[in-house]
């Protein structure tokens, strides 16, 4: 598993013996979607305010 570079915030998701790491967006939401007690997907909703 490669760690993100720099000072960026990141998220580690662990399920069924597997771990995934992802960098979080600068502005937005990150949702971890589960189904029957297991991680199904990670959704990113990036936004830019004016």
mmCIF entry with sequence, helices, sheets and N, C-alpha, C, O atoms, coordinates in Angstrom:
data_MODEL
# 
_entry.id   MODEL 
# 
_entity.id                         1 
_entity.type                       polymer 
_entity.pdbx_number_of_molecules   1 
# 
_entity_poly.entity_id                      1 
_entity_poly.type                           'polypeptide(L)' 
_entity_poly.nstd_linkage                   no 
_entity_poly.nstd_monomer                   no 
_entity_poly.pdbx_seq_one_letter_code       
;(UNK)(UNK)(UNK)(UNK)(UNK)(UNK)(UNK)(UNK)(UNK)(UNK)(UNK)(UNK)(UNK)(UNK)(UNK)(UNK)
(UNK)(UNK)(UNK)(UNK)(UNK)(UNK)(UNK)(UNK)(UNK)(UNK)(UNK)(UNK)(UNK)(UNK)(UNK)(UNK)
(UNK)(UNK)(UNK)(UNK)(UNK)(UNK)(UNK)(UNK)(UNK)(UNK)(UNK)(UNK)(UNK)(UNK)(UNK)(UNK)
(UNK)(UNK)
;
_entity_poly.pdbx_seq_one_letter_code_can   XXXXXXXXXXXXXXXXXXXXXXXXXXXXXXXXXXXXXXXXXXXXXXXXXX 
_entity_poly.pdbx_strand_id                 A 
# 
loop_
_entity_poly_seq.entity_id 
_entity_poly_seq.num 
_entity_poly_seq.mon_id 
_entity_poly_seq.hetero 
1 1  UNK n 
1 2  UNK n 
1 3  UNK n 
1 4  UNK n 
1 5  UNK n 
1 6  UNK n 
1 7  UNK n 
1 8  UNK n 
1 9  UNK n 
1 10 UNK n 
1 11 UNK n 
1 12 UNK n 
1 13 UNK n 
1 14 UNK n 
1 15 UNK n 
1 16 UNK n 
1 17 UNK n 
1 18 UNK n 
1 19 UNK n 
1 20 UNK n 
1 21 UNK n 
1 22 UNK n 
1 23 UNK n 
1 24 UNK n 
1 25 UNK n 
1 26 UNK n 
1 27 UNK n 
1 28 UNK n 
1 29 UNK n 
1 30 UNK n 
1 31 UNK n 
1 32 UNK n 
1 33 UNK n 
1 34 UNK n 
1 35 UNK n 
1 36 UNK n 
1 37 UNK n 
1 38 UNK n 
1 39 UNK n 
1 40 UNK n 
1 41 UNK n 
1 42 UNK n 
1 43 UNK n 
1 44 UNK n 
1 45 UNK n 
1 46 UNK n 
1 47 UNK n 
1 48 UNK n 
1 49 UNK n 
1 50 UNK n 
# 
_struct_asym.id          A 
_struct_asym.entity_id   1 
# 
loop_
_struct_sheet.id 
_struct_sheet.type 
_struct_sheet.number_strands 
_struct_sheet.details 
AA1 ? 2 ? 
AA2 ? 2 ? 
# 
loop_
_struct_sheet_order.sheet_id 
_struct_sheet_order.range_id_1 
_struct_sheet_order.range_id_2 
_struct_sheet_order.offset 
_struct_sheet_order.sense 
AA1 1 2 ? anti-parallel 
AA2 1 2 ? anti-parallel 
# 
loop_
_struct_sheet_range.sheet_id 
_struct_sheet_range.id 
_struct_sheet_range.beg_label_comp_id 
_struct_sheet_range.beg_label_asym_id 
_struct_sheet_range.beg_label_seq_id 
_struct_sheet_range.pdbx_beg_PDB_ins_code 
_struct_sheet_range.end_label_comp_id 
_struct_sheet_range.end_label_asym_id 
_struct_sheet_range.end_label_seq_id 
_struct_sheet_range.pdbx_end_PDB_ins_code 
_struct_sheet_range.beg_auth_comp_id 
_struct_sheet_range.beg_auth_asym_id 
_struct_sheet_range.beg_auth_seq_id 
_struct_sheet_range.end_auth_comp_id 
_struct_sheet_range.end_auth_asym_id 
_struct_sheet_range.end_auth_seq_id 
AA1 1 UNK A 10 ? UNK A 15 ? UNK A 10 UNK A 15 
AA1 2 UNK A 18 ? UNK A 23 ? UNK A 18 UNK A 23 
AA2 1 UNK A 28 ? UNK A 35 ? UNK A 28 UNK A 35 
AA2 2 UNK A 38 ? UNK A 46 ? UNK A 38 UNK A 46 
# 
loop_
_atom_site.group_PDB 
_atom_site.id 
_atom_site.type_symbol 
_atom_site.label_atom_id 
_atom_site.label_alt_id 
_atom_site.label_comp_id 
_atom_site.label_asym_id 
_atom_site.label_entity_id 
_atom_site.label_seq_id 
_atom_site.pdbx_PDB_ins_code 
_atom_site.Cartn_x 
_atom_site.Cartn_y 
_atom_site.Cartn_z 
_atom_site.occupancy 
_atom_site.B_iso_or_equiv 
_atom_site.pdbx_formal_charge 
_atom_site.auth_seq_id 
_atom_site.auth_comp_id 
_atom_site.auth_asym_id 
_atom_site.auth_atom_id 
_atom_site.pdbx_PDB_model_num 
ATOM 1   N N  . UNK A 1 1  ? 0.857   -1.170 0.000  1.00 0.00 ? 1  UNK A N  1 
ATOM 2   C CA . UNK A 1 1  ? 0.000   0.000  0.000  1.00 0.00 ? 1  UNK A CA 1 
ATOM 3   C C  . UNK A 1 1  ? 0.901   1.230  0.000  1.00 0.00 ? 1  UNK A C  1 
ATOM 4   O O  . UNK A 1 1  ? 1.725   1.396  0.899  1.00 0.00 ? 1  UNK A O  1 
ATOM 5   N N  . UNK A 1 2  ? 0.748   2.086  -0.998 1.00 0.00 ? 2  UNK A N  1 
ATOM 6   C CA . UNK A 1 2  ? 1.531   3.316  -1.089 1.00 0.00 ? 2  UNK A CA 1 
ATOM 7   C C  . UNK A 1 2  ? 0.805   4.448  -0.372 1.00 0.00 ? 2  UNK A C  1 
ATOM 8   O O  . UNK A 1 2  ? -0.387  4.666  -0.588 1.00 0.00 ? 2  UNK A O  1 
ATOM 9   N N  . UNK A 1 3  ? 1.524   5.161  0.474  1.00 0.00 ? 3  UNK A N  1 
ATOM 10  C CA . UNK A 1 3  ? 0.944   6.303  1.174  1.00 0.00 ? 3  UNK A CA 1 
ATOM 11  C C  . UNK A 1 3  ? 0.948   7.531  0.278  1.00 0.00 ? 3  UNK A C  1 
ATOM 12  O O  . UNK A 1 3  ? 1.863   7.705  -0.527 1.00 0.00 ? 3  UNK A O  1 
ATOM 13  N N  . UNK A 1 4  ? -0.076  8.396  0.408  1.00 0.00 ? 4  UNK A N  1 
ATOM 14  C CA . UNK A 1 4  ? -0.090  9.637  -0.369 1.00 0.00 ? 4  UNK A CA 1 
ATOM 15  C C  . UNK A 1 4  ? 1.099   10.513 -0.005 1.00 0.00 ? 4  UNK A C  1 
ATOM 16  O O  . UNK A 1 4  ? 1.582   10.486 1.127  1.00 0.00 ? 4  UNK A O  1 
ATOM 17  N N  . UNK A 1 5  ? 1.561   11.282 -0.967 1.00 0.00 ? 5  UNK A N  1 
ATOM 18  C CA . UNK A 1 5  ? 2.699   12.166 -0.735 1.00 0.00 ? 5  UNK A CA 1 
ATOM 19  C C  . UNK A 1 5  ? 2.240   13.519 -0.215 1.00 0.00 ? 5  UNK A C  1 
ATOM 20  O O  . UNK A 1 5  ? 1.095   13.919 -0.424 1.00 0.00 ? 5  UNK A O  1 
ATOM 21  N N  . UNK A 1 6  ? 3.144   14.222 0.465  1.00 0.00 ? 6  UNK A N  1 
ATOM 22  C CA . UNK A 1 6  ? 2.858   15.568 0.941  1.00 0.00 ? 6  UNK A CA 1 
ATOM 23  C C  . UNK A 1 6  ? 2.057   15.561 2.223  1.00 0.00 ? 6  UNK A C  1 
ATOM 24  O O  . UNK A 1 6  ? 2.012   14.571 2.953  1.00 0.00 ? 6  UNK A O  1 
ATOM 25  N N  . UNK A 1 7  ? 1.421   16.704 2.477  1.00 0.00 ? 7  UNK A N  1 
ATOM 26  C CA . UNK A 1 7  ? 0.641   16.872 3.705  1.00 0.00 ? 7  UNK A CA 1 
ATOM 27  C C  . UNK A 1 7  ? -0.850  16.693 3.475  1.00 0.00 ? 7  UNK A C  1 
ATOM 28  O O  . UNK A 1 7  ? -1.650  17.151 4.291  1.00 0.00 ? 7  UNK A O  1 
ATOM 29  N N  . UNK A 1 8  ? -1.247  16.041 2.390  1.00 0.00 ? 8  UNK A N  1 
ATOM 30  C CA . UNK A 1 8  ? -2.667  15.862 2.069  1.00 0.00 ? 8  UNK A CA 1 
ATOM 31  C C  . UNK A 1 8  ? -3.336  14.939 3.074  1.00 0.00 ? 8  UNK A C  1 
ATOM 32  O O  . UNK A 1 8  ? -2.746  13.942 3.489  1.00 0.00 ? 8  UNK A O  1 
ATOM 33  N N  . UNK A 1 9  ? -4.572  15.265 3.471  1.00 0.00 ? 9  UNK A N  1 
ATOM 34  C CA . UNK A 1 9  ? -5.304  14.331 4.319  1.00 0.00 ? 9  UNK A CA 1 
ATOM 35  C C  . UNK A 1 9  ? -5.689  13.100 3.505  1.00 0.00 ? 9  UNK A C  1 
ATOM 36  O O  . UNK A 1 9  ? -5.915  13.190 2.298  1.00 0.00 ? 9  UNK A O  1 
ATOM 37  N N  . UNK A 1 10 ? -5.759  11.956 4.172  1.00 0.00 ? 10 UNK A N  1 
ATOM 38  C CA . UNK A 1 10 ? -6.130  10.733 3.467  1.00 0.00 ? 10 UNK A CA 1 
ATOM 39  C C  . UNK A 1 10 ? -7.018  9.883  4.361  1.00 0.00 ? 10 UNK A C  1 
ATOM 40  O O  . UNK A 1 10 ? -7.141  10.128 5.561  1.00 0.00 ? 10 UNK A O  1 
ATOM 41  N N  . UNK A 1 11 ? -7.631  8.885  3.752  1.00 0.00 ? 11 UNK A N  1 
ATOM 42  C CA . UNK A 1 11 ? -8.553  7.999  4.451  1.00 0.00 ? 11 UNK A CA 1 
ATOM 43  C C  . UNK A 1 11 ? -8.127  6.565  4.175  1.00 0.00 ? 11 UNK A C  1 
ATOM 44  O O  . UNK A 1 11 ? -7.792  6.222  3.041  1.00 0.00 ? 11 UNK A O  1 
ATOM 45  N N  . UNK A 1 12 ? -8.139  5.723  5.210  1.00 0.00 ? 12 UNK A N  1 
ATOM 46  C CA . UNK A 1 12 ? -7.873  4.303  5.056  1.00 0.00 ? 12 UNK A CA 1 
ATOM 47  C C  . UNK A 1 12 ? -9.175  3.569  5.353  1.00 0.00 ? 12 UNK A C  1 
ATOM 48  O O  . UNK A 1 12 ? -9.776  3.765  6.409  1.00 0.00 ? 12 UNK A O  1 
ATOM 49  N N  . UNK A 1 13 ? -9.613  2.714  4.413  1.00 0.00 ? 13 UNK A N  1 
ATOM 50  C CA . UNK A 1 13 ? -10.830 1.928  4.583  1.00 0.00 ? 13 UNK A CA 1 
ATOM 51  C C  . UNK A 1 13 ? -10.409 0.464  4.649  1.00 0.00 ? 13 UNK A C  1 
ATOM 52  O O  . UNK A 1 13 ? -9.683  -0.020 3.781  1.00 0.00 ? 13 UNK A O  1 
ATOM 53  N N  . UNK A 1 14 ? -10.866 -0.233 5.679  1.00 0.00 ? 14 UNK A N  1 
ATOM 54  C CA . UNK A 1 14 ? -10.486 -1.626 5.895  1.00 0.00 ? 14 UNK A CA 1 
ATOM 55  C C  . UNK A 1 14 ? -11.736 -2.496 5.955  1.00 0.00 ? 14 UNK A C  1 
ATOM 56  O O  . UNK A 1 14 ? -12.669 -2.195 6.700  1.00 0.00 ? 14 UNK A O  1 
ATOM 57  N N  . UNK A 1 15 ? -11.759 -3.584 5.167  1.00 0.00 ? 15 UNK A N  1 
ATOM 58  C CA . UNK A 1 15 ? -12.905 -4.491 5.162  1.00 0.00 ? 15 UNK A CA 1 
ATOM 59  C C  . UNK A 1 15 ? -12.453 -5.851 4.628  1.00 0.00 ? 15 UNK A C  1 
ATOM 60  O O  . UNK A 1 15 ? -11.740 -5.920 3.627  1.00 0.00 ? 15 UNK A O  1 
ATOM 61  N N  . UNK A 1 16 ? -12.859 -6.910 5.280  1.00 0.00 ? 16 UNK A N  1 
ATOM 62  C CA . UNK A 1 16 ? -12.568 -8.282 4.836  1.00 0.00 ? 16 UNK A CA 1 
ATOM 63  C C  . UNK A 1 16 ? -11.084 -8.537 4.606  1.00 0.00 ? 16 UNK A C  1 
ATOM 64  O O  . UNK A 1 16 ? -10.720 -9.212 3.643  1.00 0.00 ? 16 UNK A O  1 
ATOM 65  N N  . UNK A 1 17 ? -10.232 -8.015 5.460  1.00 0.00 ? 17 UNK A N  1 
ATOM 66  C CA . UNK A 1 17 ? -8.800  -8.262 5.338  1.00 0.00 ? 17 UNK A CA 1 
ATOM 67  C C  . UNK A 1 17 ? -8.103  -7.427 4.282  1.00 0.00 ? 17 UNK A C  1 
ATOM 68  O O  . UNK A 1 17 ? -6.906  -7.604 4.054  1.00 0.00 ? 17 UNK A O  1 
ATOM 69  N N  . UNK A 1 18 ? -8.822  -6.517 3.629  1.00 0.00 ? 18 UNK A N  1 
ATOM 70  C CA . UNK A 1 18 ? -8.236  -5.641 2.611  1.00 0.00 ? 18 UNK A CA 1 
ATOM 71  C C  . UNK A 1 18 ? -8.273  -4.200 3.104  1.00 0.00 ? 18 UNK A C  1 
ATOM 72  O O  . UNK A 1 18 ? -9.243  -3.772 3.729  1.00 0.00 ? 18 UNK A O  1 
ATOM 73  N N  . UNK A 1 19 ? -7.218  -3.465 2.819  1.00 0.00 ? 19 UNK A N  1 
ATOM 74  C CA . UNK A 1 19 ? -7.167  -2.042 3.170  1.00 0.00 ? 19 UNK A CA 1 
ATOM 75  C C  . UNK A 1 19 ? -6.925  -1.244 1.897  1.00 0.00 ? 19 UNK A C  1 
ATOM 76  O O  . UNK A 1 19 ? -6.104  -1.621 1.060  1.00 0.00 ? 19 UNK A O  1 
ATOM 77  N N  . UNK A 1 20 ? -7.643  -0.145 1.762  1.00 0.00 ? 20 UNK A N  1 
ATOM 78  C CA . UNK A 1 20 ? -7.444  0.770  0.635  1.00 0.00 ? 20 UNK A CA 1 
ATOM 79  C C  . UNK A 1 20 ? -7.221  2.155  1.200  1.00 0.00 ? 20 UNK A C  1 
ATOM 80  O O  . UNK A 1 20 ? -7.827  2.528  2.205  1.00 0.00 ? 20 UNK A O  1 
ATOM 81  N N  . UNK A 1 21 ? -6.361  2.911  0.563  1.00 0.00 ? 21 UNK A N  1 
ATOM 82  C CA . UNK A 1 21 ? -6.044  4.258  1.006  1.00 0.00 ? 21 UNK A CA 1 
ATOM 83  C C  . UNK A 1 21 ? -6.354  5.217  -0.142 1.00 0.00 ? 21 UNK A C  1 
ATOM 84  O O  . UNK A 1 21 ? -6.083  4.912  -1.304 1.00 0.00 ? 21 UNK A O  1 
ATOM 85  N N  . UNK A 1 22 ? -6.918  6.369  0.189  1.00 0.00 ? 22 UNK A N  1 
ATOM 86  C CA . UNK A 1 22 ? -7.245  7.355  -0.830 1.00 0.00 ? 22 UNK A CA 1 
ATOM 87  C C  . UNK A 1 22 ? -7.026  8.758  -0.284 1.00 0.00 ? 22 UNK A C  1 
ATOM 88  O O  . UNK A 1 22 ? -7.248  9.017  0.899  1.00 0.00 ? 22 UNK A O  1 
ATOM 89  N N  . UNK A 1 23 ? -6.593  9.649  -1.147 1.00 0.00 ? 23 UNK A N  1 
ATOM 90  C CA . UNK A 1 23 ? -6.418  11.050 -0.766 1.00 0.00 ? 23 UNK A CA 1 
ATOM 91  C C  . UNK A 1 23 ? -7.781  11.730 -0.768 1.00 0.00 ? 23 UNK A C  1 
ATOM 92  O O  . UNK A 1 23 ? -8.584  11.517 -1.676 1.00 0.00 ? 23 UNK A O  1 
ATOM 93  N N  . UNK A 1 24 ? -8.041  12.539 0.240  1.00 0.00 ? 24 UNK A N  1 
ATOM 94  C CA . UNK A 1 24 ? -9.323  13.242 0.329  1.00 0.00 ? 24 UNK A CA 1 
ATOM 95  C C  . UNK A 1 24 ? -9.283  14.510 -0.516 1.00 0.00 ? 24 UNK A C  1 
ATOM 96  O O  . UNK A 1 24 ? -8.233  15.141 -0.636 1.00 0.00 ? 24 UNK A O  1 
ATOM 97  N N  . UNK A 1 25 ? -10.439 14.894 -1.115 1.00 0.00 ? 25 UNK A N  1 
ATOM 98  C CA . UNK A 1 25 ? -10.464 16.099 -1.938 1.00 0.00 ? 25 UNK A CA 1 
ATOM 99  C C  . UNK A 1 25 ? -10.264 17.351 -1.084 1.00 0.00 ? 25 UNK A C  1 
ATOM 100 O O  . UNK A 1 25 ? -10.552 17.352 0.113  1.00 0.00 ? 25 UNK A O  1 
ATOM 101 N N  . UNK A 1 26 ? -9.766  18.415 -1.718 1.00 0.00 ? 26 UNK A N  1 
ATOM 102 C CA . UNK A 1 26 ? -9.516  19.664 -1.009 1.00 0.00 ? 26 UNK A CA 1 
ATOM 103 C C  . UNK A 1 26 ? -10.812 20.279 -0.478 1.00 0.00 ? 26 UNK A C  1 
ATOM 104 O O  . UNK A 1 26 ? -10.852 20.777 0.647  1.00 0.00 ? 26 UNK A O  1 
ATOM 105 N N  . UNK A 1 27 ? -11.868 20.243 -1.292 1.00 0.00 ? 27 UNK A N  1 
ATOM 106 C CA . UNK A 1 27 ? -13.195 20.725 -0.894 1.00 0.00 ? 27 UNK A CA 1 
ATOM 107 C C  . UNK A 1 27 ? -14.200 19.678 -1.340 1.00 0.00 ? 27 UNK A C  1 
ATOM 108 O O  . UNK A 1 27 ? -14.210 19.292 -2.509 1.00 0.00 ? 27 UNK A O  1 
ATOM 109 N N  . UNK A 1 28 ? -15.031 19.218 -0.444 1.00 0.00 ? 28 UNK A N  1 
ATOM 110 C CA . UNK A 1 28 ? -16.057 18.261 -0.843 1.00 0.00 ? 28 UNK A CA 1 
ATOM 111 C C  . UNK A 1 28 ? -16.350 17.267 0.254  1.00 0.00 ? 28 UNK A C  1 
ATOM 112 O O  . UNK A 1 28 ? -15.936 17.435 1.402  1.00 0.00 ? 28 UNK A O  1 
ATOM 113 N N  . UNK A 1 29 ? -17.077 16.223 -0.124 1.00 0.00 ? 29 UNK A N  1 
ATOM 114 C CA . UNK A 1 29 ? -17.485 15.177 0.801  1.00 0.00 ? 29 UNK A CA 1 
ATOM 115 C C  . UNK A 1 29 ? -16.970 13.840 0.294  1.00 0.00 ? 29 UNK A C  1 
ATOM 116 O O  . UNK A 1 29 ? -16.870 13.614 -0.912 1.00 0.00 ? 29 UNK A O  1 
ATOM 117 N N  . UNK A 1 30 ? -16.650 12.967 1.223  1.00 0.00 ? 30 UNK A N  1 
ATOM 118 C CA . UNK A 1 30 ? -16.283 11.592 0.907  1.00 0.00 ? 30 UNK A CA 1 
ATOM 119 C C  . UNK A 1 30 ? -17.190 10.704 1.743  1.00 0.00 ? 30 UNK A C  1 
ATOM 120 O O  . UNK A 1 30 ? -17.228 10.821 2.968  1.00 0.00 ? 30 UNK A O  1 
ATOM 121 N N  . UNK A 1 31 ? -17.920 9.816  1.076  1.00 0.00 ? 31 UNK A N  1 
ATOM 122 C CA . UNK A 1 31 ? -18.857 8.935  1.774  1.00 0.00 ? 31 UNK A CA 1 
ATOM 123 C C  . UNK A 1 31 ? -18.424 7.486  1.585  1.00 0.00 ? 31 UNK A C  1 
ATOM 124 O O  . UNK A 1 31 ? -18.093 7.063  0.477  1.00 0.00 ? 31 UNK A O  1 
ATOM 125 N N  . UNK A 1 32 ? -18.430 6.734  2.677  1.00 0.00 ? 32 UNK A N  1 
ATOM 126 C CA . UNK A 1 32 ? -18.159 5.300  2.624  1.00 0.00 ? 32 UNK A CA 1 
ATOM 127 C C  . UNK A 1 32 ? -19.517 4.610  2.668  1.00 0.00 ? 32 UNK A C  1 
ATOM 128 O O  . UNK A 1 32 ? -20.248 4.724  3.653  1.00 0.00 ? 32 UNK A O  1 
ATOM 129 N N  . UNK A 1 33 ? -19.851 3.897  1.600  1.00 0.00 ? 33 UNK A N  1 
ATOM 130 C CA . UNK A 1 33 ? -21.147 3.232  1.471  1.00 0.00 ? 33 UNK A CA 1 
ATOM 131 C C  . UNK A 1 33 ? -20.973 1.764  1.841  1.00 0.00 ? 33 UNK A C  1 
ATOM 132 O O  . UNK A 1 33 ? -20.098 1.079  1.311  1.00 0.00 ? 33 UNK A O  1 
ATOM 133 N N  . UNK A 1 34 ? -21.824 1.284  2.766  1.00 0.00 ? 34 UNK A N  1 
ATOM 134 C CA . UNK A 1 34 ? -21.759 -0.115 3.181  1.00 0.00 ? 34 UNK A CA 1 
ATOM 135 C C  . UNK A 1 34 ? -23.049 -0.838 2.805  1.00 0.00 ? 34 UNK A C  1 
ATOM 136 O O  . UNK A 1 34 ? -24.097 -0.219 2.621  1.00 0.00 ? 34 UNK A O  1 
ATOM 137 N N  . UNK A 1 35 ? -22.948 -2.157 2.697  1.00 0.00 ? 35 UNK A N  1 
ATOM 138 C CA . UNK A 1 35 ? -24.107 -3.004 2.414  1.00 0.00 ? 35 UNK A CA 1 
ATOM 139 C C  . UNK A 1 35 ? -23.885 -4.322 3.147  1.00 0.00 ? 35 UNK A C  1 
ATOM 140 O O  . UNK A 1 35 ? -22.869 -4.983 2.937  1.00 0.00 ? 35 UNK A O  1 
ATOM 141 N N  . UNK A 1 36 ? -24.817 -4.704 3.995  1.00 0.00 ? 36 UNK A N  1 
ATOM 142 C CA . UNK A 1 36 ? -24.757 -5.927 4.787  1.00 0.00 ? 36 UNK A CA 1 
ATOM 143 C C  . UNK A 1 36 ? -23.434 -6.040 5.558  1.00 0.00 ? 36 UNK A C  1 
ATOM 144 O O  . UNK A 1 36 ? -22.823 -7.107 5.617  1.00 0.00 ? 36 UNK A O  1 
ATOM 145 N N  . UNK A 1 37 ? -23.012 -4.922 6.143  1.00 0.00 ? 37 UNK A N  1 
ATOM 146 C CA . UNK A 1 37 ? -21.828 -4.917 6.989  1.00 0.00 ? 37 UNK A CA 1 
ATOM 147 C C  . UNK A 1 37 ? -20.505 -4.922 6.251  1.00 0.00 ? 37 UNK A C  1 
ATOM 148 O O  . UNK A 1 37 ? -19.456 -5.096 6.872  1.00 0.00 ? 37 UNK A O  1 
ATOM 149 N N  . UNK A 1 38 ? -20.530 -4.734 4.928  1.00 0.00 ? 38 UNK A N  1 
ATOM 150 C CA . UNK A 1 38 ? -19.301 -4.705 4.136  1.00 0.00 ? 38 UNK A CA 1 
ATOM 151 C C  . UNK A 1 38 ? -19.232 -3.406 3.350  1.00 0.00 ? 38 UNK A C  1 
ATOM 152 O O  . UNK A 1 38 ? -20.263 -2.846 2.977  1.00 0.00 ? 38 UNK A O  1 
ATOM 153 N N  . UNK A 1 39 ? -18.015 -2.923 3.096  1.00 0.00 ? 39 UNK A N  1 
ATOM 154 C CA . UNK A 1 39 ? -17.830 -1.701 2.306  1.00 0.00 ? 39 UNK A CA 1 
ATOM 155 C C  . UNK A 1 39 ? -18.161 -2.016 0.858  1.00 0.00 ? 39 UNK A C  1 
ATOM 156 O O  . UNK A 1 39 ? -17.611 -2.944 0.265  1.00 0.00 ? 39 UNK A O  1 
ATOM 157 N N  . UNK A 1 40 ? -19.066 -1.228 0.301  1.00 0.00 ? 40 UNK A N  1 
ATOM 158 C CA . UNK A 1 40 ? -19.467 -1.433 -1.097 1.00 0.00 ? 40 UNK A CA 1 
ATOM 159 C C  . UNK A 1 40 ? -18.739 -0.463 -2.026 1.00 0.00 ? 40 UNK A C  1 
ATOM 160 O O  . UNK A 1 40 ? -18.270 -0.858 -3.093 1.00 0.00 ? 40 UNK A O  1 
ATOM 161 N N  . UNK A 1 41 ? -18.642 0.826  -1.616 1.00 0.00 ? 41 UNK A N  1 
ATOM 162 C CA . UNK A 1 41 ? -17.953 1.818  -2.456 1.00 0.00 ? 41 UNK A CA 1 
ATOM 163 C C  . UNK A 1 41 ? -17.600 3.041  -1.625 1.00 0.00 ? 41 UNK A C  1 
ATOM 164 O O  . UNK A 1 41 ? -18.115 3.237  -0.525 1.00 0.00 ? 41 UNK A O  1 
ATOM 165 N N  . UNK A 1 42 ? -16.713 3.856  -2.174 1.00 0.00 ? 42 UNK A N  1 
ATOM 166 C CA . UNK A 1 42 ? -16.366 5.148  -1.597 1.00 0.00 ? 42 UNK A CA 1 
ATOM 167 C C  . UNK A 1 42 ? -16.726 6.183  -2.648 1.00 0.00 ? 42 UNK A C  1 
ATOM 168 O O  . UNK A 1 42 ? -16.227 6.133  -3.773 1.00 0.00 ? 42 UNK A O  1 
ATOM 169 N N  . UNK A 1 43 ? -17.600 7.129  -2.282 1.00 0.00 ? 43 UNK A N  1 
ATOM 170 C CA . UNK A 1 43 ? -18.066 8.155  -3.223 1.00 0.00 ? 43 UNK A CA 1 
ATOM 171 C C  . UNK A 1 43 ? -17.455 9.497  -2.879 1.00 0.00 ? 43 UNK A C  1 
ATOM 172 O O  . UNK A 1 43 ? -17.360 9.874  -1.711 1.00 0.00 ? 43 UNK A O  1 
ATOM 173 N N  . UNK A 1 44 ? -17.042 10.214 -3.914 1.00 0.00 ? 44 UNK A N  1 
ATOM 174 C CA . UNK A 1 44 ? -16.465 11.547 -3.757 1.00 0.00 ? 44 UNK A CA 1 
ATOM 175 C C  . UNK A 1 44 ? -17.403 12.565 -4.379 1.00 0.00 ? 44 UNK A C  1 
ATOM 176 O O  . UNK A 1 44 ? -17.869 12.376 -5.503 1.00 0.00 ? 44 UNK A O  1 
ATOM 177 N N  . UNK A 1 45 ? -17.687 13.650 -3.655 1.00 0.00 ? 45 UNK A N  1 
ATOM 178 C CA . UNK A 1 45 ? -18.506 14.746 -4.158 1.00 0.00 ? 45 UNK A CA 1 
ATOM 179 C C  . UNK A 1 45 ? -17.695 16.017 -3.967 1.00 0.00 ? 45 UNK A C  1 
ATOM 180 O O  . UNK A 1 45 ? -17.690 16.607 -2.887 1.00 0.00 ? 45 UNK A O  1 
ATOM 181 N N  . UNK A 1 46 ? -17.011 16.432 -5.026 1.00 0.00 ? 46 UNK A N  1 
ATOM 182 C CA . UNK A 1 46 ? -16.167 17.634 -4.941 1.00 0.00 ? 46 UNK A CA 1 
ATOM 183 C C  . UNK A 1 46 ? -16.963 18.848 -5.381 1.00 0.00 ? 46 UNK A C  1 
ATOM 184 O O  . UNK A 1 46 ? -17.729 18.779 -6.342 1.00 0.00 ? 46 UNK A O  1 
ATOM 185 N N  . UNK A 1 47 ? -16.785 19.954 -4.686 1.00 0.00 ? 47 UNK A N  1 
ATOM 186 C CA . UNK A 1 47 ? -17.525 21.174 -4.993 1.00 0.00 ? 47 UNK A CA 1 
ATOM 187 C C  . UNK A 1 47 ? -16.583 22.360 -4.948 1.00 0.00 ? 47 UNK A C  1 
ATOM 188 O O  . UNK A 1 47 ? -15.513 22.324 -4.340 1.00 0.00 ? 47 UNK A O  1 
ATOM 189 N N  . UNK A 1 48 ? -17.023 23.405 -5.614 1.00 0.00 ? 48 UNK A N  1 
ATOM 190 C CA . UNK A 1 48 ? -16.286 24.660 -5.587 1.00 0.00 ? 48 UNK A CA 1 
ATOM 191 C C  . UNK A 1 48 ? -17.277 25.778 -5.327 1.00 0.00 ? 48 UNK A C  1 
ATOM 192 O O  . UNK A 1 48 ? -18.192 25.990 -6.123 1.00 0.00 ? 48 UNK A O  1 
ATOM 193 N N  . UNK A 1 49 ? -17.111 26.495 -4.225 1.00 0.00 ? 49 UNK A N  1 
ATOM 194 C CA . UNK A 1 49 ? -17.983 27.619 -3.906 1.00 0.00 ? 49 UNK A CA 1 
ATOM 195 C C  . UNK A 1 49 ? -17.496 28.882 -4.610 1.00 0.00 ? 49 UNK A C  1 
ATOM 196 O O  . UNK A 1 49 ? -16.298 29.068 -4.828 1.00 0.00 ? 49 UNK A O  1 
ATOM 197 N N  . UNK A 1 50 ? -18.444 29.743 -4.959 1.00 0.00 ? 50 UNK A N  1 
ATOM 198 C CA . UNK A 1 50 ? -18.097 31.004 -5.607 1.00 0.00 ? 50 UNK A CA 1 
ATOM 199 C C  . UNK A 1 50 ? -18.279 32.152 -4.655 1.00 0.00 ? 50 UNK A C  1 
ATOM 200 O O  . UNK A 1 50 ? -18.035 33.302 -5.021 1.00 0.00 ? 50 UNK A O  1 
# 
